[in-house]
Amino acid sequence: MPPSPTPTIRPTTADELRWLVRSSRTPAPRSMLQFAEQEIVLPDGPYKDLLFSRRRQPWSALLLEEMSSGRWARFAVVGCVQSGKTLLSFVIPSLYHTQELREKIVAGVPSMDMSIDKWRNDLLPAIQASRYRAELPTDGAGSRGGRFEEMTFRHGAKLKFMSGGGGDEKRSGYSARVAVVTEVDKMDERGGTSRETDHVAQIAARTLSYDDDALVYLECTVSIEEGRIWREYTAGTASRLFGRCPACGQWVSPEREQLTGWQEAKTAEEARRESEWTCPGCSVLWEDAARRRILADPQLVHRGQTLDEDGRVQGDPPDTRTLGFRWNAFWNGFWSTGSIGVKEWTAARAPDEDAAEREMLQFFWSMPWRPPLWEASPLTQEGLASRIAAWPRGLVPAWADRLTVGVDVGKWLLHWVAVASRLDGTCHVAGYDRVEVPADSLGVEAAVYNALRRLADVLEKGFAWQEHGGTRAPDQVIVDARYAGRAVYQFCRERAAATDPAGDGFFLETEPAFLPRYLPSLGYGASQEARGTYHRPARAGKTVRLLGEEYHVQRDRAEKVLVLQVNADHWKSFVWRRLETPVEQVGAMTVFQALPREHMALFKHLTAESETREFVAGRGPVTRWKRLRAANHFFDATSLGGLGGHLRGVRLLGPPPEPEGAGERWFRKKRARP
């Protein structure tokens, strides 16, 4: 049988097949800058209904190019207000990954209430102004304008909002390659019941399964030096914009100090006319035309790099995968030099100088605010390493007259610190540790009670006592009752009853040694926002059983237990004074022998807060403790341990005074019942 003839394809059919093959190929994704200039239509503002263009803010091209360069896994963006920061670092990345790359992303916001605002005010208008409005869902979550947590676009991409509020489960169990987080500094704190790390880290952790392909975008107006966005920026490349001076040819990066002329103005309009920029290199004044030439040709320089005369970057970038990108008011082409000068002139004459200065730094110059407060010399983890003594863990020095323990109670862990003290105030941290609180299996109150009993068993076995032989149990244990107070009260009540089998534990003698060994405490102070300021009672009586230095012992009739009411700020300051005192002097605090890295957790907790003092109208100078990191539990426990020493007669100056009471009759110990 003869072979079949080779079929012929008509030219029109061949053209159609070639078109079909070309159409079936997935087009190469555009860069983020190309996507923005070809797709993003501005939904409002002076350029409403126009496509995004790099010409309006030339430095924006540098940022978007870096975002799609593949060199970075993390982006920390800080800039002045009303300059396109949210558009560039939240809206465009969100739309690029959901619409151009069609992948799911996590959008991090401080609260779910803010999520709907970010959707309605930022993301949705940008989508509706573009051709991607056809990809908005017609049914399901987000299709009718209501509140939603996750939206699926018609082409399959997903947008998942996660907030800083709620429990850890709100931020777990979801995986995406990309996380875009806005208002970062409002999320930089671990929740009081959270077992995990801070909310920003939890949201970023949703990308971990993608390893080196994961991307995290962070943006926020700068708040303070300790704020998350500033720490991310400085730990990253800490990149800045540079421009060439038309006069001297140097590459310079103007800051606030280079804006002049407004300082001598007598009116706001005079400040507008007289404001000018000066070159940081040659001090030549720049007119607006010169500034515009500089703005048109910016260069991005990372920390440690320089520019040569031809504008070529010299030096290697920092060894990091985080791009830290910053611009200030000089680079905001939407503001004239005169308008910036008016802002400075007005702020300098504002009734609330601190608030005005804060606004200028954060909103205009993209710099952190440092309150003009008295600040104690900050303790550092490196400095604390010099306080490591020769005594090993668990050994009470021979010179110690008292041994006291402070316990900080949390949902998942008890943190305790044992402080050995001499009566003159010299003290030594003889031990510290954590005790697991099995809240998952027992429930919070039962778990805390169980953990306290296990801790008491350890403490009652005692610590080795140098040169004395045998062991020494604590003289005083103070347990923070701010969390799971009912469980703490029950534990302390039972311990007091075991010591005083004749009654309910309400007894004191003229010597502090007859206080119950285990006392619950409640901390108050300017920094304890939830509990308010500590108020020392005027005198002791039927309820107030003992008055001390910024503390008092009070009878809680409902709980049938003695409670220690404490000025927490005062006793945190007490610990810092001990840690600032040179180790060879009386009143110094040392830590048991171990390698510095083994004390890392303790040292981090001891430096997790910063002491400041400010003047408050009607109250005078007030000490406040500003939290720098969430983990401060060993610090709280150490302050309670120091307070326990004072309660047991430790004094820095002079002999211990007799405790002030309401009369001998209720200091009398109860007799055993027949």
C-alpha positions, 0 to 999 in steps of 0.5 A: 500500500503506497504511503499516505501523502504528507499533509499540507498546512495552509498558510493561514492555518500556520499563522494561527498555530504560531499565534497560539504557541506565542499566546500560550507562553507565559510572558516574562514578568516586568520589573516593579518599576515597569509595572508601576509606570505602565499599570498604576494610575494614581487614584487621588491627589494632584496627579489623579488619574495619571500614570505613576511616573518616576519623573515626579520623584526621581529617587522612587525609581532607585527604590523600585529597582532595588525592590525587584533586583533580587539582591535583598530579602527584606526592605525597611523603608522610611521617609517623610510624609506626603511623599509617596511612602505608602504608595511606594512601599505598601500599595505598589509591592502589594499590587505587583505581587498579587496582579503581576506575579499573581501570588498570595501575600500577607498584608500586616497591619496593627489592627483589623480595624486598620485593615479595612481602612488600608483596603478602602483608602489605599489598595482598593482605589489603586486597583479600581483606577487600573485595568485590574479592577476586572480581577476584583472578586464578584462573590465571596470575601471582599466582594461587597465592600465589607470587612474581610481577612482574606480575599481571592482575586479572580485570577487566583491570587490571594490577599491575606490581612494579619494584624498585631492584635489577637492571639498567636493563632491569628498569625500562625498556620498560614504561609506566603512568599511575600509579606508587606507590613505597614505601620511597623512601629505600632506592632513592635511589641509582644502581646501580654499573653503571647508565647511567641515573639513580637507581631512583626516577627510573627507575620514575617515568619509566615514566609519562612517556608520559602527560604531564600525566595521569601520577601518582606516589605516593612514601612513606617514613619520613624518614631524613636531610635528603639522603634522597629523600623529604625532598628531595621533600617540601621541594621540593614544597609542604612542607605541614603540619597546623594546628589551632585552640588552644581557649584563644587561638584561634590556628591552630598546628602543634605539634612536639616542643618543645610536648610537656612534663612528661616531662622531670622525671619520675623513672619512666616511669609518672610521665612518662605522667601528667605529659606534656602539650602546650602551645600554640605561641602562648599556651603554655597546657597542653592536656588530652587533651580539648583535643587531641582537639578540635584533632585533629578539625578540622585544616587543611592549609597549604602552604609560604608560606601562612597561616590567618586567624582564621576558618581561611581559607587566605591566600596562593598555594600554591608553584609546584609540582605536587608535594604534600609532606604531613607529620604527626607524633606529635601528629596520630596519634590512635592515641597518647595524650599519655602514651604519646608522653611515655613514648617520649621519657622512655625514649629520653632514658635509652637506653644508645645515645643516638644510636640512640634520638634517631634513632628518635624523630626519624624514627619519631615526629616525621617529621623527618630525622636529623642525626648528631652528627658533626663536619662540615666547612664544606660546599662549595656550587656557588655558592661554587665559582663564585668560584674561576673564574680567568682562564686559559682551558680547556687552558692551564697557568699559567706558574707551574705546576711539575707537571701531573697527571691523575686518571682515574675509570673507569666502565662507560660513561664515563671522567671525567678532571681535569687539575691544574696545581700549584706546588710549594707546593701552589697548584693549578689545574684546567686541564681536565676532560672525559669519554670515552665507553666503548663497553661495549655494542659492545665489552664492558666490558674491551675498551671501557675499554682502548680508551677509555684509549688514546684518552684517552692520545692526547689527553693526550700531545698536551699542554696549552698552557703559558703563556709557555713556548711549545709544549705540556706533557704530564702528569707523572703520570696516575693511573687508578682500577682499582676497575672493570675492573681488568684492562683498566686494568692492561694499559693501564698495563703497556703504557705503562710498558713503552714507557717502559722497553723493557728490562723490565716497567716495575718501576723507580724512581729516587731521584727520583719523576720516574722513576715510570711516567707511568701508574699504576693505583690502588686506593682504600681508606678508611672510606667505601670499604665494599667495599675496607675501611680503608687500612693504611699498610705499616710499611716498603718492601721487595720488594713495597712500592716507595714510601711516601708520605702516606696512599699507597704504591706496591706491586708486583703480581707477577701483573699485572706492574705497579706499583699505587698503594694510596691512602687515598681519604678522605684525598685527598678531604679534601685537595681540599676543603682546597684548595677552602676556601683563599681564592684569594689564599692559597698552597695554593688551588685554582682552575678554568679560565675559563668561565661558572658554568653550564658548570662545573655538572657539575664543581661538582655532582660536587665537592659530591656528598659531605659530609665528617664525622668520628666517633669509632670505638672502637679507632681514634679519630677517623675521617673518612668521606665521606657520599655525597649524590648518586650522581654524584661521578666528577669529585671522585674524579678531582680527588683522584687528580690532587691525589695525583699532584702530591704523588707528583711533589713538590708539598708545602704545607709545607717541601721535599719529603722523599726517598722512603722505599725499601728500598735503593738497589739496587732503585731502580736503573733497569734497563739495556737488554738487548743 
